[in-house]
Amino acid sequence: SPANFGAKSLRAPEYPVIISIENHCPKPLQERMAHILTSTLGDKLYVGDAADESPEALKGRVVLKGKKLDPLYASCAAN
């Protein structure tokens, strides 16, 4: 179950884990996904621009990688 994922399945490695997300969900589902990820990963989730950090600084963290939709695509995807 998602509630047990962080505690039992995810062991913090020495260097960051990078999760690449290919996201084609509408905004309400993106918000739900964000809630699930933040509640599951807790303080292991790095929030910010990882490009500004060294791997040393991100030890033991989880970094999400994805694209932000430009406004034109976001409005088309919502229809």
mmCIF file of the N, C-alpha and C atoms, coordinates in Angstrom:
data_MODEL
# 
_entry.id   MODEL 
# 
loop_
_atom_site.group_PDB 
_atom_site.id 
_atom_site.type_symbol 
_atom_site.label_atom_id 
_atom_site.label_alt_id 
_atom_site.label_comp_id 
_atom_site.label_asym_id 
_atom_site.label_entity_id 
_atom_site.label_seq_id 
_atom_site.pdbx_PDB_ins_code 
_atom_site.Cartn_x 
_atom_site.Cartn_y 
_atom_site.Cartn_z 
_atom_site.occupancy 
_atom_site.B_iso_or_equiv 
_atom_site.pdbx_formal_charge 
_atom_site.auth_seq_id 
_atom_site.auth_comp_id 
_atom_site.auth_asym_id 
_atom_site.auth_atom_id 
_atom_site.pdbx_PDB_model_num 
ATOM 1   N N  . SER A 1 1  ? 0.845   -1.191 0.000   1.00 0.00 ? 1  SER A N  1 
ATOM 2   C CA . SER A 1 1  ? 0.000   0.000  0.000   1.00 0.00 ? 1  SER A CA 1 
ATOM 3   C C  . SER A 1 1  ? 0.882   1.244  0.000   1.00 0.00 ? 1  SER A C  1 
ATOM 4   N N  . PRO A 1 2  ? 0.381   2.354  -0.538  1.00 0.00 ? 2  PRO A N  1 
ATOM 5   C CA . PRO A 1 2  ? 1.195   3.576  -0.585  1.00 0.00 ? 2  PRO A CA 1 
ATOM 6   C C  . PRO A 1 2  ? 1.656   4.049  0.780   1.00 0.00 ? 2  PRO A C  1 
ATOM 7   N N  . ALA A 1 3  ? 0.866   3.832  1.816   1.00 0.00 ? 3  ALA A N  1 
ATOM 8   C CA . ALA A 1 3  ? 1.254   4.305  3.145   1.00 0.00 ? 3  ALA A CA 1 
ATOM 9   C C  . ALA A 1 3  ? 2.502   3.611  3.659   1.00 0.00 ? 3  ALA A C  1 
ATOM 10  N N  . ASN A 1 4  ? 2.739   2.387  3.240   1.00 0.00 ? 4  ASN A N  1 
ATOM 11  C CA . ASN A 1 4  ? 3.890   1.619  3.703   1.00 0.00 ? 4  ASN A CA 1 
ATOM 12  C C  . ASN A 1 4  ? 5.091   1.711  2.773   1.00 0.00 ? 4  ASN A C  1 
ATOM 13  N N  . PHE A 1 5  ? 4.915   2.315  1.616   1.00 0.00 ? 5  PHE A N  1 
ATOM 14  C CA . PHE A 1 5  ? 5.981   2.323  0.621   1.00 0.00 ? 5  PHE A CA 1 
ATOM 15  C C  . PHE A 1 5  ? 7.267   2.943  1.142   1.00 0.00 ? 5  PHE A C  1 
ATOM 16  N N  . GLY A 1 6  ? 7.192   4.156  1.670   1.00 0.00 ? 6  GLY A N  1 
ATOM 17  C CA . GLY A 1 6  ? 8.392   4.859  2.115   1.00 0.00 ? 6  GLY A CA 1 
ATOM 18  C C  . GLY A 1 6  ? 9.112   4.146  3.236   1.00 0.00 ? 6  GLY A C  1 
ATOM 19  N N  . ALA A 1 7  ? 8.374   3.601  4.159   1.00 0.00 ? 7  ALA A N  1 
ATOM 20  C CA . ALA A 1 7  ? 8.978   2.978  5.333   1.00 0.00 ? 7  ALA A CA 1 
ATOM 21  C C  . ALA A 1 7  ? 9.590   1.619  5.019   1.00 0.00 ? 7  ALA A C  1 
ATOM 22  N N  . LYS A 1 8  ? 8.953   0.829  4.169   1.00 0.00 ? 8  LYS A N  1 
ATOM 23  C CA . LYS A 1 8  ? 9.395   -0.546 3.959   1.00 0.00 ? 8  LYS A CA 1 
ATOM 24  C C  . LYS A 1 8  ? 10.154  -0.781 2.659   1.00 0.00 ? 8  LYS A C  1 
ATOM 25  N N  . SER A 1 9  ? 9.789   -0.071 1.601   1.00 0.00 ? 9  SER A N  1 
ATOM 26  C CA . SER A 1 9  ? 10.345  -0.375 0.296   1.00 0.00 ? 9  SER A CA 1 
ATOM 27  C C  . SER A 1 9  ? 11.496  0.525  -0.111  1.00 0.00 ? 9  SER A C  1 
ATOM 28  N N  . LEU A 1 10 ? 11.481  1.750  0.329   1.00 0.00 ? 10 LEU A N  1 
ATOM 29  C CA . LEU A 1 10 ? 12.468  2.715  -0.140  1.00 0.00 ? 10 LEU A CA 1 
ATOM 30  C C  . LEU A 1 10 ? 13.563  2.885  0.902   1.00 0.00 ? 10 LEU A C  1 
ATOM 31  N N  . ARG A 1 11 ? 14.692  2.328  0.612   1.00 0.00 ? 11 ARG A N  1 
ATOM 32  C CA . ARG A 1 11 ? 15.860  2.493  1.473   1.00 0.00 ? 11 ARG A CA 1 
ATOM 33  C C  . ARG A 1 11 ? 16.729  3.574  0.837   1.00 0.00 ? 11 ARG A C  1 
ATOM 34  N N  . ALA A 1 12 ? 17.099  4.548  1.615   1.00 0.00 ? 12 ALA A N  1 
ATOM 35  C CA . ALA A 1 12 ? 17.856  5.675  1.090   1.00 0.00 ? 12 ALA A CA 1 
ATOM 36  C C  . ALA A 1 12 ? 19.242  5.223  0.646   1.00 0.00 ? 12 ALA A C  1 
ATOM 37  N N  . PRO A 1 13 ? 19.511  5.312  -0.647  1.00 0.00 ? 13 PRO A N  1 
ATOM 38  C CA . PRO A 1 13 ? 20.851  4.988  -1.134  1.00 0.00 ? 13 PRO A CA 1 
ATOM 39  C C  . PRO A 1 13 ? 21.800  6.135  -0.806  1.00 0.00 ? 13 PRO A C  1 
ATOM 40  N N  . GLU A 1 14 ? 23.062  5.903  -1.081  1.00 0.00 ? 14 GLU A N  1 
ATOM 41  C CA . GLU A 1 14 ? 24.036  6.951  -0.803  1.00 0.00 ? 14 GLU A CA 1 
ATOM 42  C C  . GLU A 1 14 ? 23.768  8.195  -1.649  1.00 0.00 ? 14 GLU A C  1 
ATOM 43  N N  . TYR A 1 15 ? 23.502  7.999  -2.943  1.00 0.00 ? 15 TYR A N  1 
ATOM 44  C CA . TYR A 1 15 ? 23.254  9.135  -3.837  1.00 0.00 ? 15 TYR A CA 1 
ATOM 45  C C  . TYR A 1 15 ? 21.777  9.209  -4.191  1.00 0.00 ? 15 TYR A C  1 
ATOM 46  N N  . PRO A 1 16 ? 21.331  10.320 -4.773  1.00 0.00 ? 16 PRO A N  1 
ATOM 47  C CA . PRO A 1 16 ? 19.892  10.497 -5.005  1.00 0.00 ? 16 PRO A CA 1 
ATOM 48  C C  . PRO A 1 16 ? 19.311  9.485  -5.992  1.00 0.00 ? 16 PRO A C  1 
ATOM 49  N N  . VAL A 1 17 ? 18.046  9.185  -5.767  1.00 0.00 ? 17 VAL A N  1 
ATOM 50  C CA . VAL A 1 17 ? 17.258  8.401  -6.715  1.00 0.00 ? 17 VAL A CA 1 
ATOM 51  C C  . VAL A 1 17 ? 16.533  9.415  -7.579  1.00 0.00 ? 17 VAL A C  1 
ATOM 52  N N  . ILE A 1 18 ? 16.592  9.242  -8.896  1.00 0.00 ? 18 ILE A N  1 
ATOM 53  C CA . ILE A 1 18 ? 15.917  10.157 -9.810  1.00 0.00 ? 18 ILE A CA 1 
ATOM 54  C C  . ILE A 1 18 ? 14.780  9.397  -10.471 1.00 0.00 ? 18 ILE A C  1 
ATOM 55  N N  . ILE A 1 19 ? 13.568  9.904  -10.302 1.00 0.00 ? 19 ILE A N  1 
ATOM 56  C CA . ILE A 1 19 ? 12.386  9.309  -10.914 1.00 0.00 ? 19 ILE A CA 1 
ATOM 57  C C  . ILE A 1 19 ? 11.940  10.223 -12.038 1.00 0.00 ? 19 ILE A C  1 
ATOM 58  N N  . SER A 1 20 ? 11.902  9.682  -13.250 1.00 0.00 ? 20 SER A N  1 
ATOM 59  C CA . SER A 1 20 ? 11.475  10.450 -14.416 1.00 0.00 ? 20 SER A CA 1 
ATOM 60  C C  . SER A 1 20 ? 10.003  10.156 -14.678 1.00 0.00 ? 20 SER A C  1 
ATOM 61  N N  . ILE A 1 21 ? 9.184   11.195 -14.704 1.00 0.00 ? 21 ILE A N  1 
ATOM 62  C CA . ILE A 1 21 ? 7.745   11.035 -14.883 1.00 0.00 ? 21 ILE A CA 1 
ATOM 63  C C  . ILE A 1 21 ? 7.330   11.588 -16.241 1.00 0.00 ? 21 ILE A C  1 
ATOM 64  N N  . GLU A 1 22 ? 6.681   10.738 -17.028 1.00 0.00 ? 22 GLU A N  1 
ATOM 65  C CA . GLU A 1 22 ? 6.076   11.151 -18.297 1.00 0.00 ? 22 GLU A CA 1 
ATOM 66  C C  . GLU A 1 22 ? 4.604   11.395 -17.984 1.00 0.00 ? 22 GLU A C  1 
ATOM 67  N N  . ASN A 1 23 ? 4.221   12.639 -17.859 1.00 0.00 ? 23 ASN A N  1 
ATOM 68  C CA . ASN A 1 23 ? 2.922   13.001 -17.315 1.00 0.00 ? 23 ASN A CA 1 
ATOM 69  C C  . ASN A 1 23 ? 2.011   13.579 -18.391 1.00 0.00 ? 23 ASN A C  1 
ATOM 70  N N  . HIS A 1 24 ? 0.892   12.912 -18.619 1.00 0.00 ? 24 HIS A N  1 
ATOM 71  C CA . HIS A 1 24 ? -0.112  13.416 -19.564 1.00 0.00 ? 24 HIS A CA 1 
ATOM 72  C C  . HIS A 1 24 ? -1.465  13.531 -18.886 1.00 0.00 ? 24 HIS A C  1 
ATOM 73  N N  . CYS A 1 25 ? -1.452  13.736 -17.586 1.00 0.00 ? 25 CYS A N  1 
ATOM 74  C CA . CYS A 1 25 ? -2.684  13.806 -16.793 1.00 0.00 ? 25 CYS A CA 1 
ATOM 75  C C  . CYS A 1 25 ? -3.224  15.230 -16.747 1.00 0.00 ? 25 CYS A C  1 
ATOM 76  N N  . PRO A 1 26 ? -4.549  15.375 -16.636 1.00 0.00 ? 26 PRO A N  1 
ATOM 77  C CA . PRO A 1 26 ? -5.110  16.707 -16.413 1.00 0.00 ? 26 PRO A CA 1 
ATOM 78  C C  . PRO A 1 26 ? -4.720  17.217 -15.028 1.00 0.00 ? 26 PRO A C  1 
ATOM 79  N N  . LYS A 1 27 ? -4.831  18.526 -14.841 1.00 0.00 ? 27 LYS A N  1 
ATOM 80  C CA . LYS A 1 27 ? -4.367  19.161 -13.606 1.00 0.00 ? 27 LYS A CA 1 
ATOM 81  C C  . LYS A 1 27 ? -4.911  18.516 -12.323 1.00 0.00 ? 27 LYS A C  1 
ATOM 82  N N  . PRO A 1 28 ? -6.202  18.171 -12.231 1.00 0.00 ? 28 PRO A N  1 
ATOM 83  C CA . PRO A 1 28 ? -6.668  17.542 -10.979 1.00 0.00 ? 28 PRO A CA 1 
ATOM 84  C C  . PRO A 1 28 ? -5.935  16.232 -10.661 1.00 0.00 ? 28 PRO A C  1 
ATOM 85  N N  . LEU A 1 29 ? -5.628  15.457 -11.683 1.00 0.00 ? 29 LEU A N  1 
ATOM 86  C CA . LEU A 1 29 ? -4.892  14.211 -11.443 1.00 0.00 ? 29 LEU A CA 1 
ATOM 87  C C  . LEU A 1 29 ? -3.424  14.478 -11.122 1.00 0.00 ? 29 LEU A C  1 
ATOM 88  N N  . GLN A 1 30 ? -2.856  15.538 -11.698 1.00 0.00 ? 30 GLN A N  1 
ATOM 89  C CA . GLN A 1 30 ? -1.487  15.923 -11.350 1.00 0.00 ? 30 GLN A CA 1 
ATOM 90  C C  . GLN A 1 30 ? -1.423  16.334 -9.880  1.00 0.00 ? 30 GLN A C  1 
ATOM 91  N N  . GLU A 1 31 ? -2.429  17.057 -9.412  1.00 0.00 ? 31 GLU A N  1 
ATOM 92  C CA . GLU A 1 31 ? -2.467  17.460 -8.007  1.00 0.00 ? 31 GLU A CA 1 
ATOM 93  C C  . GLU A 1 31 ? -2.584  16.240 -7.101  1.00 0.00 ? 31 GLU A C  1 
ATOM 94  N N  . ARG A 1 32 ? -3.388  15.263 -7.514  1.00 0.00 ? 32 ARG A N  1 
ATOM 95  C CA . ARG A 1 32 ? -3.525  14.032 -6.732  1.00 0.00 ? 32 ARG A CA 1 
ATOM 96  C C  . ARG A 1 32 ? -2.203  13.269 -6.697  1.00 0.00 ? 32 ARG A C  1 
ATOM 97  N N  . MET A 1 33 ? -1.530  13.194 -7.850  1.00 0.00 ? 33 MET A N  1 
ATOM 98  C CA . MET A 1 33 ? -0.236  12.521 -7.923  1.00 0.00 ? 33 MET A CA 1 
ATOM 99  C C  . MET A 1 33 ? 0.777   13.232 -7.016  1.00 0.00 ? 33 MET A C  1 
ATOM 100 N N  . ALA A 1 34 ? 0.772   14.549 -7.018  1.00 0.00 ? 34 ALA A N  1 
ATOM 101 C CA . ALA A 1 34 ? 1.687   15.313 -6.162  1.00 0.00 ? 34 ALA A CA 1 
ATOM 102 C C  . ALA A 1 34 ? 1.412   15.025 -4.692  1.00 0.00 ? 34 ALA A C  1 
ATOM 103 N N  . HIS A 1 35 ? 0.132   14.951 -4.329  1.00 0.00 ? 35 HIS A N  1 
ATOM 104 C CA . HIS A 1 35 ? -0.222  14.644 -2.945  1.00 0.00 ? 35 HIS A CA 1 
ATOM 105 C C  . HIS A 1 35 ? 0.270   13.246 -2.549  1.00 0.00 ? 35 HIS A C  1 
ATOM 106 N N  . ILE A 1 36 ? 0.065   12.278 -3.409  1.00 0.00 ? 36 ILE A N  1 
ATOM 107 C CA . ILE A 1 36 ? 0.508   10.904 -3.118  1.00 0.00 ? 36 ILE A CA 1 
ATOM 108 C C  . ILE A 1 36 ? 2.026   10.849 -2.978  1.00 0.00 ? 36 ILE A C  1 
ATOM 109 N N  . LEU A 1 37 ? 2.738   11.491 -3.888  1.00 0.00 ? 37 LEU A N  1 
ATOM 110 C CA . LEU A 1 37 ? 4.206   11.463 -3.830  1.00 0.00 ? 37 LEU A CA 1 
ATOM 111 C C  . LEU A 1 37 ? 4.733   12.164 -2.582  1.00 0.00 ? 37 LEU A C  1 
ATOM 112 N N  . THR A 1 38 ? 4.175   13.320 -2.255  1.00 0.00 ? 38 THR A N  1 
ATOM 113 C CA . THR A 1 38 ? 4.670   14.039 -1.076  1.00 0.00 ? 38 THR A CA 1 
ATOM 114 C C  . THR A 1 38 ? 4.325   13.313 0.216   1.00 0.00 ? 38 THR A C  1 
ATOM 115 N N  . SER A 1 39 ? 3.134   12.730 0.289   1.00 0.00 ? 39 SER A N  1 
ATOM 116 C CA . SER A 1 39 ? 2.774   12.021 1.518   1.00 0.00 ? 39 SER A CA 1 
ATOM 117 C C  . SER A 1 39 ? 3.531   10.702 1.644   1.00 0.00 ? 39 SER A C  1 
ATOM 118 N N  . THR A 1 40 ? 3.857   10.071 0.529   1.00 0.00 ? 40 THR A N  1 
ATOM 119 C CA . THR A 1 40 ? 4.574   8.798  0.561   1.00 0.00 ? 40 THR A CA 1 
ATOM 120 C C  . THR A 1 40 ? 6.057   8.995  0.828   1.00 0.00 ? 40 THR A C  1 
ATOM 121 N N  . LEU A 1 41 ? 6.664   9.953  0.134   1.00 0.00 ? 41 LEU A N  1 
ATOM 122 C CA . LEU A 1 41 ? 8.116   10.136 0.229   1.00 0.00 ? 41 LEU A CA 1 
ATOM 123 C C  . LEU A 1 41 ? 8.530   11.058 1.372   1.00 0.00 ? 41 LEU A C  1 
ATOM 124 N N  . GLY A 1 42 ? 7.635   11.926 1.801   1.00 0.00 ? 42 GLY A N  1 
ATOM 125 C CA . GLY A 1 42 ? 7.918   12.806 2.928   1.00 0.00 ? 42 GLY A CA 1 
ATOM 126 C C  . GLY A 1 42 ? 9.166   13.645 2.728   1.00 0.00 ? 42 GLY A C  1 
ATOM 127 N N  . ASP A 1 43 ? 10.026  13.675 3.752   1.00 0.00 ? 43 ASP A N  1 
ATOM 128 C CA . ASP A 1 43 ? 11.212  14.536 3.692   1.00 0.00 ? 43 ASP A CA 1 
ATOM 129 C C  . ASP A 1 43 ? 12.318  13.984 2.793   1.00 0.00 ? 43 ASP A C  1 
ATOM 130 N N  . LYS A 1 44 ? 12.132  12.787 2.245   1.00 0.00 ? 44 LYS A N  1 
ATOM 131 C CA . LYS A 1 44 ? 13.102  12.264 1.279   1.00 0.00 ? 44 LYS A CA 1 
ATOM 132 C C  . LYS A 1 44 ? 12.950  12.941 -0.092  1.00 0.00 ? 44 LYS A C  1 
ATOM 133 N N  . LEU A 1 45 ? 11.757  13.501 -0.346  1.00 0.00 ? 45 LEU A N  1 
ATOM 134 C CA . LEU A 1 45 ? 11.483  14.148 -1.627  1.00 0.00 ? 45 LEU A CA 1 
ATOM 135 C C  . LEU A 1 45 ? 12.170  15.505 -1.673  1.00 0.00 ? 45 LEU A C  1 
ATOM 136 N N  . TYR A 1 46 ? 13.012  15.709 -2.682  1.00 0.00 ? 46 TYR A N  1 
ATOM 137 C CA . TYR A 1 46 ? 13.680  17.003 -2.869  1.00 0.00 ? 46 TYR A CA 1 
ATOM 138 C C  . TYR A 1 46 ? 12.744  17.908 -3.645  1.00 0.00 ? 46 TYR A C  1 
ATOM 139 N N  . VAL A 1 47 ? 12.497  19.084 -3.122  1.00 0.00 ? 47 VAL A N  1 
ATOM 140 C CA . VAL A 1 47 ? 11.657  20.074 -3.792  1.00 0.00 ? 47 VAL A CA 1 
ATOM 141 C C  . VAL A 1 47 ? 12.546  21.254 -4.138  1.00 0.00 ? 47 VAL A C  1 
ATOM 142 N N  . GLY A 1 48 ? 12.704  21.520 -5.419  1.00 0.00 ? 48 GLY A N  1 
ATOM 143 C CA . GLY A 1 48 ? 13.556  22.606 -5.882  1.00 0.00 ? 48 GLY A CA 1 
ATOM 144 C C  . GLY A 1 48 ? 14.150  22.233 -7.225  1.00 0.00 ? 48 GLY A C  1 
ATOM 145 N N  . ASP A 1 49 ? 15.093  23.005 -7.675  1.00 0.00 ? 49 ASP A N  1 
ATOM 146 C CA . ASP A 1 49 ? 15.764  22.734 -8.946  1.00 0.00 ? 49 ASP A CA 1 
ATOM 147 C C  . ASP A 1 49 ? 17.028  21.941 -8.657  1.00 0.00 ? 49 ASP A C  1 
ATOM 148 N N  . ALA A 1 50 ? 16.989  20.650 -8.941  1.00 0.00 ? 50 ALA A N  1 
ATOM 149 C CA . ALA A 1 50 ? 18.130  19.780 -8.642  1.00 0.00 ? 50 ALA A CA 1 
ATOM 150 C C  . ALA A 1 50 ? 19.363  20.157 -9.453  1.00 0.00 ? 50 ALA A C  1 
ATOM 151 N N  . ALA A 1 51 ? 19.168  20.876 -10.553 1.00 0.00 ? 51 ALA A N  1 
ATOM 152 C CA . ALA A 1 51 ? 20.312  21.306 -11.359 1.00 0.00 ? 51 ALA A CA 1 
ATOM 153 C C  . ALA A 1 51 ? 21.208  22.255 -10.565 1.00 0.00 ? 51 ALA A C  1 
ATOM 154 N N  . ASP A 1 52 ? 20.636  22.887 -9.536  1.00 0.00 ? 52 ASP A N  1 
ATOM 155 C CA . ASP A 1 52 ? 21.398  23.817 -8.699  1.00 0.00 ? 52 ASP A CA 1 
ATOM 156 C C  . ASP A 1 52 ? 22.159  23.108 -7.580  1.00 0.00 ? 52 ASP A C  1 
ATOM 157 N N  . GLU A 1 53 ? 21.962  21.800 -7.440  1.00 0.00 ? 53 GLU A N  1 
ATOM 158 C CA . GLU A 1 53 ? 22.559  21.050 -6.338  1.00 0.00 ? 53 GLU A CA 1 
ATOM 159 C C  . GLU A 1 53 ? 23.550  20.015 -6.858  1.00 0.00 ? 53 GLU A C  1 
ATOM 160 N N  . SER A 1 54 ? 24.516  19.684 -6.028  1.00 0.00 ? 54 SER A N  1 
ATOM 161 C CA . SER A 1 54 ? 25.462  18.626 -6.376  1.00 0.00 ? 54 SER A CA 1 
ATOM 162 C C  . SER A 1 54 ? 24.897  17.290 -5.912  1.00 0.00 ? 54 SER A C  1 
ATOM 163 N N  . PRO A 1 55 ? 25.346  16.174 -6.514  1.00 0.00 ? 55 PRO A N  1 
ATOM 164 C CA . PRO A 1 55 ? 24.918  14.859 -6.028  1.00 0.00 ? 55 PRO A CA 1 
ATOM 165 C C  . PRO A 1 55 ? 25.226  14.679 -4.539  1.00 0.00 ? 55 PRO A C  1 
ATOM 166 N N  . GLU A 1 56 ? 26.310  15.258 -4.082  1.00 0.00 ? 56 GLU A N  1 
ATOM 167 C CA . GLU A 1 56 ? 26.672  15.186 -2.658  1.00 0.00 ? 56 GLU A CA 1 
ATOM 168 C C  . GLU A 1 56 ? 25.577  15.801 -1.798  1.00 0.00 ? 56 GLU A C  1 
ATOM 169 N N  . ALA A 1 57 ? 25.048  16.959 -2.223  1.00 0.00 ? 57 ALA A N  1 
ATOM 170 C CA . ALA A 1 57 ? 24.028  17.662 -1.456  1.00 0.00 ? 57 ALA A CA 1 
ATOM 171 C C  . ALA A 1 57 ? 22.688  16.930 -1.477  1.00 0.00 ? 57 ALA A C  1 
ATOM 172 N N  . LEU A 1 58 ? 22.481  16.069 -2.479  1.00 0.00 ? 58 LEU A N  1 
ATOM 173 C CA . LEU A 1 58 ? 21.214  15.359 -2.628  1.00 0.00 ? 58 LEU A CA 1 
ATOM 174 C C  . LEU A 1 58 ? 21.262  13.928 -2.104  1.00 0.00 ? 58 LEU A C  1 
ATOM 175 N N  . LYS A 1 59 ? 22.316  13.575 -1.394  1.00 0.00 ? 59 LYS A N  1 
ATOM 176 C CA . LYS A 1 59 ? 22.432  12.215 -0.855  1.00 0.00 ? 59 LYS A CA 1 
ATOM 177 C C  . LYS A 1 59 ? 21.191  11.847 -0.050  1.00 0.00 ? 59 LYS A C  1 
ATOM 178 N N  . GLY A 1 60 ? 20.681  10.629 -0.310  1.00 0.00 ? 60 GLY A N  1 
ATOM 179 C CA . GLY A 1 60 ? 19.542  10.127 0.435   1.00 0.00 ? 60 GLY A CA 1 
ATOM 180 C C  . GLY A 1 60 ? 18.199  10.730 0.059   1.00 0.00 ? 60 GLY A C  1 
ATOM 181 N N  . ARG A 1 61 ? 18.150  11.491 -1.012  1.00 0.00 ? 61 ARG A N  1 
ATOM 182 C CA . ARG A 1 61 ? 16.913  12.167 -1.425  1.00 0.00 ? 61 ARG A CA 1 
ATOM 183 C C  . ARG A 1 61 ? 16.357  11.527 -2.688  1.00 0.00 ? 61 ARG A C  1 
ATOM 184 N N  . VAL A 1 62 ? 15.094  11.836 -2.989  1.00 0.00 ? 62 VAL A N  1 
ATOM 185 C CA . VAL A 1 62 ? 14.431  11.412 -4.216  1.00 0.00 ? 62 VAL A CA 1 
ATOM 186 C C  . VAL A 1 62 ? 14.139  12.674 -5.020  1.00 0.00 ? 62 VAL A C  1 
ATOM 187 N N  . VAL A 1 63 ? 14.554  12.669 -6.284  1.00 0.00 ? 63 VAL A N  1 
ATOM 188 C CA . VAL A 1 63 ? 14.361  13.808 -7.179  1.00 0.00 ? 63 VAL A CA 1 
ATOM 189 C C  . VAL A 1 63 ? 13.390  13.382 -8.273  1.00 0.00 ? 63 VAL A C  1 
ATOM 190 N N  . LEU A 1 64 ? 12.336  14.154 -8.478  1.00 0.00 ? 64 LEU A N  1 
ATOM 191 C CA . LEU A 1 64 ? 11.405  13.894 -9.573  1.00 0.00 ? 64 LEU A CA 1 
ATOM 192 C C  . LEU A 1 64 ? 11.826  14.708 -10.778 1.00 0.00 ? 64 LEU A C  1 
ATOM 193 N N  . LYS A 1 65 ? 11.848  14.064 -11.925 1.00 0.00 ? 65 LYS A N  1 
ATOM 194 C CA . LYS A 1 65 ? 12.222  14.738 -13.168 1.00 0.00 ? 65 LYS A CA 1 
ATOM 195 C C  . LYS A 1 65 ? 11.010  14.705 -14.089 1.00 0.00 ? 65 LYS A C  1 
ATOM 196 N N  . GLY A 1 66 ? 10.638  15.836 -14.631 1.00 0.00 ? 66 GLY A N  1 
ATOM 197 C CA . GLY A 1 66 ? 9.515   15.904 -15.556 1.00 0.00 ? 66 GLY A CA 1 
ATOM 198 C C  . GLY A 1 66 ? 9.491   17.244 -16.245 1.00 0.00 ? 66 GLY A C  1 
ATOM 199 N N  . LYS A 1 67 ? 8.594   17.379 -17.205 1.00 0.00 ? 67 LYS A N  1 
ATOM 200 C CA . LYS A 1 67 ? 8.453   18.635 -17.929 1.00 0.00 ? 67 LYS A CA 1 
ATOM 201 C C  . LYS A 1 67 ? 7.277   19.412 -17.389 1.00 0.00 ? 67 LYS A C  1 
ATOM 202 N N  . LYS A 1 68 ? 7.423   20.721 -17.381 1.00 0.00 ? 68 LYS A N  1 
ATOM 203 C CA . LYS A 1 68 ? 6.288   21.589 -17.106 1.00 0.00 ? 68 LYS A CA 1 
ATOM 204 C C  . LYS A 1 68 ? 5.631   21.874 -18.447 1.00 0.00 ? 68 LYS A C  1 
ATOM 205 N N  . LEU A 1 69 ? 4.302   21.839 -18.471 1.00 0.00 ? 69 LEU A N  1 
ATOM 206 C CA . LEU A 1 69 ? 3.592   22.140 -19.710 1.00 0.00 ? 69 LEU A CA 1 
ATOM 207 C C  . LEU A 1 69 ? 3.618   23.634 -19.971 1.00 0.00 ? 69 LEU A C  1 
ATOM 208 N N  . ASP A 1 70 ? 3.808   24.008 -21.240 1.00 0.00 ? 70 ASP A N  1 
ATOM 209 C CA . ASP A 1 70 ? 3.677   25.426 -21.549 1.00 0.00 ? 70 ASP A CA 1 
ATOM 210 C C  . ASP A 1 70 ? 2.185   25.762 -21.548 1.00 0.00 ? 70 ASP A C  1 
ATOM 211 N N  . PRO A 1 71 ? 1.815   27.015 -21.352 1.00 0.00 ? 71 PRO A N  1 
ATOM 212 C CA . PRO A 1 71 ? 0.397   27.384 -21.212 1.00 0.00 ? 71 PRO A CA 1 
ATOM 213 C C  . PRO A 1 71 ? -0.462  26.957 -22.404 1.00 0.00 ? 71 PRO A C  1 
ATOM 214 N N  . LEU A 1 72 ? 0.055   27.022 -23.623 1.00 0.00 ? 72 LEU A N  1 
ATOM 215 C CA . LEU A 1 72 ? -0.729  26.651 -24.797 1.00 0.00 ? 72 LEU A CA 1 
ATOM 216 C C  . LEU A 1 72 ? -1.061  25.165 -24.762 1.00 0.00 ? 72 LEU A C  1 
ATOM 217 N N  . TYR A 1 73 ? -0.068  24.321 -24.501 1.00 0.00 ? 73 TYR A N  1 
ATOM 218 C CA . TYR A 1 73 ? -0.309  22.880 -24.455 1.00 0.00 ? 73 TYR A CA 1 
ATOM 219 C C  . TYR A 1 73 ? -1.236  22.530 -23.304 1.00 0.00 ? 73 TYR A C  1 
ATOM 220 N N  . ALA A 1 74 ? -1.066  23.168 -22.168 1.00 0.00 ? 74 ALA A N  1 
ATOM 221 C CA . ALA A 1 74 ? -1.897  22.875 -21.001 1.00 0.00 ? 74 ALA A CA 1 
ATOM 222 C C  . ALA A 1 74 ? -3.364  23.178 -21.297 1.00 0.00 ? 74 ALA A C  1 
ATOM 223 N N  . SER A 1 75 ? -3.637  24.288 -22.012 1.00 0.00 ? 75 SER A N  1 
ATOM 224 C CA . SER A 1 75 ? -5.026  24.618 -22.322 1.00 0.00 ? 75 SER A CA 1 
ATOM 225 C C  . SER A 1 75 ? -5.597  23.662 -23.350 1.00 0.00 ? 75 SER A C  1 
ATOM 226 N N  . CYS A 1 76 ? -4.803  23.176 -24.290 1.00 0.00 ? 76 CYS A N  1 
ATOM 227 C CA . CYS A 1 76 ? -5.266  22.197 -25.276 1.00 0.00 ? 76 CYS A CA 1 
ATOM 228 C C  . CYS A 1 76 ? -5.512  20.849 -24.622 1.00 0.00 ? 76 CYS A C  1 
ATOM 229 N N  . ALA A 1 77 ? -4.650  20.448 -23.707 1.00 0.00 ? 77 ALA A N  1 
ATOM 230 C CA . ALA A 1 77 ? -4.771  19.145 -23.043 1.00 0.00 ? 77 ALA A CA 1 
ATOM 231 C C  . ALA A 1 77 ? -6.004  19.107 -22.154 1.00 0.00 ? 77 ALA A C  1 
ATOM 232 N N  . ALA A 1 78 ? -6.434  20.266 -21.656 1.00 0.00 ? 78 ALA A N  1 
ATOM 233 C CA . ALA A 1 78 ? -7.593  20.310 -20.769 1.00 0.00 ? 78 ALA A CA 1 
ATOM 234 C C  . ALA A 1 78 ? -8.895  20.111 -21.537 1.00 0.00 ? 78 ALA A C  1 
ATOM 235 N N  . ASN A 1 79 ? -8.883  20.331 -22.857 1.00 0.00 ? 79 ASN A N  1 
ATOM 236 C CA . ASN A 1 79 ? -10.114 20.206 -23.661 1.00 0.00 ? 79 ASN A CA 1 
ATOM 237 C C  . ASN A 1 79 ? -10.341 18.824 -24.176 1.00 0.00 ? 79 ASN A C  1 
# 
